[in-house]
Amino acid sequence: MIDKVNTIVKSGRPFYIHMARNGIYEESWKPNPRKERPSIAEIEAFVGQKNTKMVSIEAFFKTIDGYDLYFGTKYSRDLTKVNGYVDFLDKVCNAVWNSSQPNFKSICETMGKNMTGKRDWLINKKDLDRIVVVLVVNWWKTYGEKKLWERGEEKIISEKILKRKMGDSLPLTSNKNYAGFEIVSVSNPYLVSWCTIQASDKQKGRWIFAEKRVIKLFENLLDFEVRS
C-alpha cells in the first residue's frame, strides 16, 4: 500500500511536522523541518512535561494534486528497538531529517527500520485495521472522527454507504480546517500508524467535505469495490 500512496505524493521532505502528548494536537510542538532536527535536550523538554502518557508525531507532505497528506505514528512499549518516549521521537526525527532519500516512502521505511528493524512495517496492506474520517484535522480531540470501515468487513463502498457511515456529520463543513480521510494500520508487534489525506475543498472561506474524492481514495488506494 505504501507504494500506491507514494505515487500520489510530491517528492521532498515534509513541509510541516508536529508532535503531540496524549493525542492533543491542539497543543502540539512544531519543529521546523527545514531547519536542524530537534536535539535530544529539546525532545526531553517536550516529553518531560507532566502527565505524559503517550507521544505521537505527524509529518505533512503535499500530493501531486496539491492536497495535504500526512503520516503519523505513536509510541508503543512493544517496540523492542525503542527505549521510551524520547528515544521513539528521536528515531522518528532521524527518519524525517536524515533518511537516505528525501521522499515519503524512504522516510516511512526508515522509520520502520529504526523502530522495528524492518522497512516494510508501516502502511502495510495486510495490517489495514480501520478507515475513518477525522472531522477537523488538528482538532481531533475536540471534534472526533467517524469510522467508515474496520478489519473484517467487506471491502465495498458506495455513496449510500458513505452517507450512512457519516450520519449526522453530513453535510460536513468547517471554518477551522479540512476533514481527513485516514487509513489506520496496526502491525505486530503492536505499532499503530496512519496516513491521512485532505478530504475537503475550501469554498468561500469554508472547508466542504469532498464525498466523491473519498470514494475515489477507497477505490484507487485500497482496492475497494465501488457500487452505485
C-alpha positions as CSV (number, residue, x, y, z in Angstrom):
1,M,0.0,0.0,0.0
2,I,2.9,2.4,0.7
3,D,3.9,2.2,-3.0
4,K,0.4,3.3,-4.1
5,V,0.5,6.2,-1.6
6,N,4.0,7.2,-2.7
7,T,2.8,7.6,-6.3
8,I,0.5,10.5,-5.3
9,V,2.9,12.3,-3.0
10,K,5.3,15.0,-4.3
11,S,9.0,14.2,-3.8
12,G,10.6,16.0,-1.0
13,R,10.8,16.2,2.8
14,P,7.7,17.2,4.8
15,F,6.7,20.8,4.9
16,Y,5.3,20.6,8.4
17,I,5.9,18.5,11.5
18,H,4.1,18.4,14.8
19,M,4.4,16.2,17.9
20,A,1.7,15.7,20.5
21,R,1.5,14.5,24.1
22,N,-1.6,12.3,24.8
23,G,-3.0,12.9,21.3
24,I,-3.7,16.6,21.9
25,Y,-2.6,18.1,18.6
26,E,-4.3,21.3,19.6
27,E,-1.3,21.8,21.8
28,S,1.4,20.3,19.6
29,W,5.1,21.1,19.3
30,K,6.0,22.2,15.8
31,P,9.8,21.9,15.0
32,N,10.6,23.4,11.6
33,P,11.5,20.5,9.1
34,R,13.6,23.0,7.0
35,K,15.9,23.7,10.0
36,E,18.1,21.5,12.1
37,R,16.4,18.4,13.6
38,P,15.4,18.7,17.2
39,S,18.1,17.8,19.8
40,I,17.7,15.2,22.5
41,A,17.5,18.0,25.0
42,E,14.6,19.7,23.1
43,I,12.8,16.3,22.9
44,E,13.4,15.7,26.6
45,A,12.0,19.1,27.4
46,F,8.8,18.4,25.4
47,V,8.3,14.8,26.7
48,G,9.2,15.8,30.3
49,Q,6.1,17.9,30.8
50,K,3.7,16.5,33.4
51,N,1.1,13.8,32.8
52,T,2.7,12.5,29.5
53,K,1.1,9.1,28.9
54,M,1.6,8.9,25.1
55,V,3.6,10.7,22.4
56,S,3.0,10.8,18.7
57,I,4.2,12.6,15.6
58,E,2.7,13.6,12.2
59,A,4.7,14.6,9.1
60,F,2.8,16.6,6.4
61,F,3.5,16.3,2.6
62,K,1.8,17.6,-0.5
63,T,0.2,15.3,-3.1
64,I,0.8,15.9,-6.8
65,D,-2.7,17.4,-6.9
66,G,-1.8,20.0,-4.2
67,Y,-3.7,18.3,-1.3
68,D,-2.2,17.8,2.2
69,L,-1.2,14.2,3.1
70,Y,0.3,13.3,6.4
71,F,1.8,10.2,8.0
72,G,1.6,9.6,11.7
73,T,2.6,7.1,14.3
74,K,2.7,6.8,18.1
75,Y,4.9,5.2,20.8
76,S,4.4,1.6,21.8
77,R,6.0,-0.3,24.6
78,D,6.1,-3.4,22.3
79,L,8.8,-1.8,20.2
80,T,11.9,-3.7,21.3
81,K,14.3,-1.3,19.4
82,V,12.8,1.7,21.2
83,N,13.7,2.8,24.7
84,G,10.9,5.1,25.9
85,Y,9.3,8.3,24.6
86,V,12.4,10.3,24.0
87,D,14.1,7.5,22.0
88,F,10.9,7.0,20.0
89,L,10.7,10.6,18.9
90,D,14.5,10.8,18.3
91,K,14.3,7.8,16.0
92,V,11.3,9.2,14.1
93,C,13.1,12.6,13.8
94,N,16.1,10.7,12.4
95,A,14.0,9.3,9.7
96,V,12.3,12.6,8.8
97,W,15.5,14.7,8.8
98,N,18.1,12.1,7.7
99,S,16.5,9.4,5.5
100,S,18.6,8.4,2.5
101,Q,16.2,9.8,0.1
102,P,14.0,13.0,0.7
103,N,10.7,11.4,-0.1
104,F,7.6,9.9,1.6
105,K,8.4,6.2,1.0
106,S,12.1,6.5,2.1
107,I,11.1,8.4,5.3
108,C,8.4,5.8,6.2
109,E,10.7,2.9,5.5
110,T,13.5,4.5,7.6
111,M,11.0,5.0,10.5
112,G,10.0,1.3,10.3
113,K,13.7,0.2,10.3
114,N,14.6,2.5,13.2
115,M,11.7,1.2,15.3
116,T,11.3,-2.5,14.3
117,G,14.3,-3.4,12.2
118,K,12.1,-3.9,9.2
119,R,11.5,-1.3,6.4
120,D,8.0,-2.6,5.5
121,W,6.5,-2.3,8.9
122,L,4.4,0.8,8.3
123,I,1.4,1.4,6.0
124,N,1.3,-2.3,5.1
125,K,-1.9,-3.6,3.4
126,K,-2.1,-6.7,5.4
127,D,-2.1,-4.6,8.6
128,L,-5.0,-2.4,7.5
129,D,-7.2,-2.0,10.6
130,R,-9.7,0.7,10.0
131,I,-10.6,3.7,7.9
132,V,-12.0,6.9,9.5
133,V,-12.8,10.5,8.7
134,V,-11.1,12.9,11.0
135,L,-13.8,15.6,11.1
136,V,-11.4,18.5,11.6
137,V,-7.7,17.8,11.2
138,N,-5.5,19.1,14.1
139,W,-8.7,19.3,16.2
140,W,-9.2,15.5,16.6
141,K,-9.7,15.6,20.4
142,T,-12.3,18.4,20.0
143,Y,-14.4,17.2,17.1
144,G,-13.6,13.4,16.9
145,E,-13.9,11.1,13.9
146,K,-16.3,8.8,12.0
147,K,-15.5,5.2,11.3
148,L,-16.1,4.2,7.7
149,W,-14.7,0.7,7.7
150,E,-12.9,-1.8,10.1
151,R,-11.0,-5.0,9.8
152,G,-13.2,-8.0,8.9
153,E,-15.8,-6.0,6.9
154,E,-16.3,-6.4,3.2
155,K,-14.2,-4.0,1.1
156,I,-17.2,-2.3,-0.5
157,I,-18.0,1.4,-0.7
158,S,-20.8,3.5,-2.3
159,E,-22.2,6.9,-1.9
160,K,-25.0,5.4,0.1
161,I,-22.7,3.5,2.5
162,L,-20.5,6.7,2.9
163,K,-23.6,8.8,3.8
164,R,-24.8,6.1,6.3
165,K,-21.4,5.9,8.0
166,M,-21.0,9.7,8.2
167,G,-24.5,10.0,9.7
168,D,-25.4,13.4,11.1
169,S,-21.9,14.7,10.4
170,L,-23.2,15.5,6.8
171,P,-23.1,18.0,5.3
172,L,-19.6,18.3,6.8
173,T,-18.3,21.9,6.7
174,S,-15.8,23.8,8.9
175,N,-14.2,27.2,9.1
176,K,-11.3,25.7,11.2
177,N,-9.6,23.1,8.9
178,Y,-10.3,20.4,6.4
179,A,-11.5,16.9,7.1
180,G,-9.1,14.0,6.7
181,F,-9.5,10.5,5.1
182,E,-7.5,8.4,7.5
183,I,-6.1,4.9,6.8
184,V,-5.0,3.2,10.1
185,S,-2.7,0.2,10.2
186,V,-1.9,-1.9,13.3
187,S,1.0,-4.3,13.0
188,N,2.6,-7.0,15.2
189,P,4.5,-6.2,17.4
190,Y,1.9,-3.6,18.3
191,L,2.6,-0.4,16.3
192,V,-0.1,2.0,15.1
193,S,0.5,4.1,12.0
194,W,-1.9,6.2,10.0
195,C,-1.9,8.0,6.6
196,T,-4.4,10.9,6.3
197,I,-5.3,12.7,3.1
198,Q,-7.1,16.0,2.8
199,A,-10.8,15.3,2.2
200,S,-12.3,18.8,1.9
201,D,-12.0,21.7,-0.5
202,K,-12.1,25.3,0.5
203,Q,-15.0,27.3,-0.9
204,K,-15.8,30.9,0.1
205,G,-13.8,30.6,3.3
206,R,-15.2,27.3,4.5
207,W,-14.0,23.7,4.2
208,I,-16.5,21.5,2.3
209,F,-16.3,17.6,2.6
210,A,-15.5,16.1,-0.8
211,E,-17.5,12.9,-0.8
212,K,-16.7,11.9,-4.4
213,R,-12.9,12.2,-3.8
214,V,-13.3,10.0,-0.7
215,I,-14.9,7.3,-2.8
216,K,-12.0,7.5,-5.3
217,L,-9.5,7.1,-2.5
218,F,-11.2,3.9,-1.4
219,E,-11.1,2.6,-4.9
220,N,-7.6,3.7,-6.0
221,L,-5.6,3.3,-2.9
222,L,-7.3,0.5,-1.1
223,D,-8.8,-1.6,-4.0
224,F,-12.4,-1.4,-2.6
225,E,-15.2,-2.4,-4.9
226,V,-17.3,0.7,-5.7
227,R,-21.0,0.2,-6.0
228,S,-23.6,2.5,-7.4
